Amino acid sequence: MKIYRLIPAIITAASLLGAIPVYAAELNTNKTMSYSGKVTTTSPTAETITVLHNGWTETFRIGRDTKLSTPEKSEASLKDFAFGDKVNVQYQDNANGVTAINIREKASK
């Protein structure tokens, strides 16, 4: 009778353990995604930029190969971005963290 009480717990534990490798595999897919919003902070020292969208912020690492551009500069630096600038970020979320591939400032209208 006691074994029947353990079966649901065993099935639940087995299914949860089986899901962990699937999530890890999805995380390392290097799929490029997009995030748009307003710049809240930049840190040239830490090489990061934080963007706000619908009340949520995301911090992106700036890698060696990250392309930065503004309406005025096709090859910009992190110092060219300021609080409130509207940007579109192409990024990858992988084992190295959330890394920006391309950050483009949107032209003001």
C-alpha positions as a printed NumPy array, in Angstrom:
array([[  0.   ,   0.   ,   0.   ],
       [  2.853,   2.437,   0.746],
       [  4.439,   1.859,  -2.661],
       [  1.314,   3.227,  -4.351],
       [  1.757,   6.516,  -2.477],
       [  5.321,   6.876,  -3.764],
       [  4.563,   6.293,  -7.449],
       [  3.25 ,   9.844,  -8.163],
       [  6.283,  11.363,  -6.405],
       [  8.679,   9.14 ,  -8.365],
       [  7.009,  10.009, -11.678],
       [  7.093,  13.734, -10.869],
       [ 10.772,  13.622,  -9.866],
       [ 11.713,  11.657, -12.977],
       [  9.885,  14.078, -15.264],
       [ 11.539,  17.108, -13.622],
       [ 15.   ,  15.592, -13.878],
       [ 14.37 ,  14.75 , -17.506],
       [ 13.433,  18.374, -18.273],
       [ 16.684,  19.862, -16.983],
       [ 18.903,  18.629, -19.84 ],
       [ 16.315,  19.813, -22.372],
       [ 16.387,  23.346, -20.923],
       [ 20.19 ,  23.384, -20.925],
       [ 20.216,  22.289, -24.562],
       [ 17.753,  25.061, -25.49 ],
       [ 19.861,  27.642, -23.673],
       [ 22.907,  26.808, -25.786],
       [ 21.219,  27.068, -29.19 ],
       [ 22.778,  30.473, -30.034],
       [ 19.447,  31.564, -31.499],
       [ 19.439,  35.306, -32.234],
       [ 16.565,  37.181, -30.599],
       [ 15.441,  40.823, -30.554],
       [ 14.705,  43.274, -27.715],
       [ 13.584,  46.889, -28.161],
       [ 13.27 ,  49.6  , -25.564],
       [ 14.891,  52.604, -23.933],
       [ 18.429,  52.715, -22.551],
       [ 18.456,  53.026, -18.757],
       [ 22.19 ,  52.62 , -18.105],
       [ 25.436,  51.998, -19.925],
       [ 28.69 ,  50.869, -18.371],
       [ 31.74 ,  51.154, -20.592],
       [ 33.834,  49.704, -17.739],
       [ 31.673,  46.587, -17.35 ],
       [ 30.875,  46.627, -21.076],
       [ 27.114,  46.367, -20.563],
       [ 23.971,  48.219, -21.578],
       [ 20.604,  47.953, -19.808],
       [ 17.375,  48.423, -21.752],
       [ 13.83 ,  48.945, -20.38 ],
       [ 10.796,  47.501, -22.204],
       [  7.253,  47.409, -20.758],
       [  8.52 ,  47.687, -17.181],
       [ 11.161,  44.957, -17.591],
       [ 14.881,  45.556, -17.915],
       [ 17.466,  43.389, -19.603],
       [ 21.216,  43.868, -19.324],
       [ 23.283,  42.909, -22.349],
       [ 26.999,  42.193, -22.394],
       [ 28.931,  43.981, -25.116],
       [ 31.227,  41.479, -26.782],
       [ 34.255,  41.945, -28.966],
       [ 32.127,  41.412, -32.081],
       [ 29.084,  43.471, -31.01 ],
       [ 28.12 ,  46.017, -33.676],
       [ 26.919,  49.391, -32.329],
       [ 25.299,  52.083, -34.488],
       [ 23.357,  55.334, -34.168],
       [ 21.595,  57.413, -36.825],
       [ 24.711,  59.608, -36.962],
       [ 27.385,  56.878, -36.755],
       [ 27.442,  53.532, -38.515],
       [ 30.247,  52.454, -36.161],
       [ 29.407,  53.802, -32.708],
       [ 30.766,  53.049, -29.237],
       [ 28.935,  52.404, -25.993],
       [ 29.632,  56.032, -24.992],
       [ 27.378,  57.159, -27.89 ],
       [ 24.296,  55.771, -26.109],
       [ 22.542,  57.754, -23.38 ],
       [ 19.635,  57.41 , -20.968],
       [ 16.324,  57.358, -22.856],
       [ 17.729,  56.483, -26.286],
       [ 15.405,  54.106, -28.124],
       [ 17.325,  51.035, -29.261],
       [ 16.847,  47.679, -30.927],
       [ 19.128,  44.917, -29.637],
       [ 19.821,  41.678, -31.477],
       [ 21.224,  39.229, -28.911],
       [ 21.967,  35.628, -28.008],
       [ 21.235,  34.033, -24.647],
       [ 23.698,  31.181, -24.205],
       [ 26.108,  29.666, -21.699],
       [ 28.146,  32.91 , -21.783],
       [ 25.138,  35.016, -20.741],
       [ 22.991,  37.497, -22.636],
       [ 25.349,  38.942, -25.254],
       [ 24.426,  41.691, -27.71 ],
       [ 25.201,  40.969, -31.357],
       [ 23.941,  44.276, -32.745],
       [ 22.66 ,  47.41 , -30.975],
       [ 21.07 ,  50.053, -33.17 ],
       [ 19.709,  53.358, -31.926],
       [ 16.381,  54.208, -33.501],
       [ 16.075,  57.591, -35.195],
       [ 14.033,  60.153, -33.251],
       [ 10.855,  61.326, -34.951]])
